[in-house]
Amino acid sequence: MKVLLLKDPKDKDSGPDPYIKELGLCGFEATLIPVLSFEFLSLESLFEKLSHPECYEGLVFTSPRALEAIKICLKENSKNEAWSKSLKQRWNSKPAYVVGKATASLVEEIGLTPQGEKSGNAEKLAEYICSREKRDSSALLFPCGALKREVLPTVLREKGIPLESLTVYQTTQHADLQESLSSYFSQQGIPVSIVFFSPSGVKFCLQHIQKLSGDFINNIKFAAIGPTTAEAMEAAGIPVSCTAETPTPQDLAAGIQKALHLQNC
């Protein structure tokens, strides 16, 4: 049974993609199609702010891409040296709040200790931050994307917890998306399930999928990696057959199996 994953592959250096691996263990033949391209912005400004931990109460990350922006900064020898010598240690005395495991592992890669990784979405992370931070303290630094949702900033603002957002990347459609989708459907046929990993994925892929699936679209079980993506799917008129309980390969595989009425692997 074929499953189509609308997401970027994991870094080649870190072995096989965990979603393909987990779905494979459950008897699915999963294929990844990259949906998004990212352009990084304001990197000098980002490192300037990272150079002054004393100005901030901590860090907030809701996307792996924000960590990628930091890693790009740290490729420069002088910046890497400054980070290794003192900045990393100084930031480690403050919280680094994250929304999920993928982001948490990237926070660990730059030498920081993540907090709140079990939150799973921005709403729950905002609640977690509010339970730990004091009103009217220094701002939390929030490197984010141009398409960030306003849920987390709004909740923190209402609770009097300052947040300083800095846009460090913008999202565009992957150049090969349309061709990759056409090739997949012509060679592999209609998958039993298609998984969306972001609202942007819904926006960029849906029209192509509707055209390529035709009348067979009703046979596909559409899955969402989390509630935010599920909301975007419902708003676009896609029936959501399952939403992963947490954004992990194991919960996604379990959700797809349940939607297809299969025994758990």
N, C-alpha and C positions, 0 to 999 in steps of 0.2 A: 504493500500500500504506500502510495507516494504522498509526501507532505512537502509543501512549498513554504519556505521561510523567507519572508521579505525583510532581510536584515543584512548588515555588513558582516563579512566573515571575521572571526577573531584573528588577532595578529598571528601571522604565520609562525613567529618565533615560539608561541606558547602552545604548540601542538594542535591536535584536531579540534574543531569547533565543538564546544560541550553540548550544544543543542542537537547537532547531527549525531554525535556519539550517543546521547541518551535516547533519542528517538530510534536509533539503530538497534539499541539493546531491547527496545520494545517491539521490534519487527517492522519498523517504518523505514522507508527509503527517503531520506530528507535531502532536499537541495536548497542551497542558499542563493538568493539573487540580491546583490547590493542595490539599495533603493536611493540612498542619499550620498551627496558629496558635501564636504565641509570646507569652508574658507575661514582661516583663522585671522582674527583682527586684534588690534590694540595690544600686541604682545609686549611692547616696551612699557606701556602703561600698566599692564598686568604685573610685570616684574618689579616695577617701581613700587607698587602697592605691597607686593610680597616682601619687599626689602624693608618694610616698616611694620613688623608684627605688633609693635607697641601701640599702634594706632587702632588696632582692631581687637574685638573680643574673641574672634575665632573665624572659621571658614565654613562655607556651605557649598556643597556640590550636589547637583541633581542630575548631572549628565557626565558620562565618561569623557565626552568631548572637552569639557572644561579642564579635565586632568591632562588630556592630550596637549592642550594649549600650554600648560605649565611645563610638560615634558619637552616641548619644542623650545621653550625658553632655556631650559636646563642643558640643552645640547651645546650651548655656547660656553666655552671653558670658564670664562671669568664668572659667569652667573652660576655655573655648577659649583665652582669653588666657594663662592659666597654662600650658596645654599648649604653645602656640606659642612663648611666651617662653623657657621653660627645660625643661619636663618632657620634651618630645619629644626634644630634644637629649641629655638625660641618659639616657633609655631607649635611644637609638640607640647608646650605647656598650656596650650589653648585647645578647645575642641575643634575637630574637623567633622562636621555633620554631613552624612551621605544618605542617599535615598535607597540604595540597593547594593547587592553583593558585587556586581560588576564594577560599580563606581568605588566601592570600598577597597577592592583588590588593587585598583590603580592608585588610590590614596596611599596604600601600604607600599607600593612600588617607589613612590617619591619619599618614603621614609616617615610618613605620618601615621597616626593611629585613628582609624575611622570610628565614629559613633553614630548610632541610629540606623544601621544598615538594614535592620529588620522592618523598618517603616514600610518600604515597598512602594510608596507614592508620596507626592508632595504634601498632600493634606495631612497624612499621618506624621511625616517628618516635621511639619510646622508645629503640630501638637507636641511632639517630642522636644523640639527646641524650646517651645514656650514653657514646658515643665522644668526646664533647666536654666534658662536665662532670666536675668533680672530686667525689669523695665528701665529704660533711659540709661543703659550702660553704653559702652563704646559699640560701634556698629560691627556687625558680622560682615565679612567680605564674601560676596556671592558672584564668582565668575560664571557667566551663563551664556546661552545662545540668544540670538535675535528673536527667536520664536518662543521664548520661555512663557509658560503660563503664569498668570498673576496670582494663583492660589496662595503660594507660600509667602510672597511679599505682602499680600493683603492681610493674611492672618497675623503675621508678625507686626505689621503696622498697627492693626487693631489692638494688639496686646502691648503696644509701646516699646517693642524690641526693634532697635534700628538695624537696617539692612542696607548695605551699599552694593548695588548691582553694577557689574561691568560686563558689557557684551564682548565676548572673546571669540565667538564664531558665528557664522551664518550658514543656514542649510539650503542646499539647492538639490534639484533632481540629478541623480547619477546619469552621466552622459550615455551609458549603454543600457539604461533600464528598459526602454521599449523593445529594443532588439533582443535583450536577454529573455524577456517575458515571451515574446513571439517564438523564439527558439525553443524555450522550455515546453510550451503548449504543443508545438508541432512535433517535437521529438518524444516527449514523455506522456502527452495526453492530459486529461483532466485529473488533478490530484484529489485525494479524498478530503484533504484539509489544506487550507491556506492560513498562515499565521501572520498577522500584522504586529509590528514591534513599535510603532509610533504613529501619532496622528498625521505626521508628514507622509508616512508610508501610505496611509489611506488616501490622502490627497493626490499623491503622484501616481498611484497604481490602479485605483479602482476602475477608472474608465477603460484602461487597457484590458484588465481582467474581465470586465463585463463583455467587451467586444470579443475576446478570445474564447470565452467560455460559452457564449451564446445561451441556448436553452438549458445547457447542462449546469449552469451556475447554481440552480436550486439543489443540485446533488452535493455541492461542496459544503463542508463544515468549516465555517470561518471562526478562527480563534484569535484572541487578543492576549498580549503579554501582560496587560494590567488594566485597571479601571479607566485610566485616562484614554488609552487607545480604544477600549471598548466604547466609551462615550462618543469618540470621533467616528467609529464605525456605525453606531446606531444613528448618529446625526446624518450620516451619508446614506442611510437606508440599507445597511448590510445587517442581516440577521446574525447576531453573535451566538454561536453554539457553545463556546466556553471562554472563560477568562481565567488565566493561571492564578491560583491563590496567592502565590508570591512569584516575582519575575525570575524563576529558576528553570533550568532544563527539566528537572524532575517534576515540578508542578505543571509545567506545560504539557509534558508527555502524559501525565495522569489525566489532565483535563481533556486532551484530545481522545484518549482511550474511552473516557466516560461518554463523551459526545458521540462516539462511534459504537457505544455499547459493547466495548471489548473488555476482557479481563485485564486487570493491572499486571504490568510486567514485574 
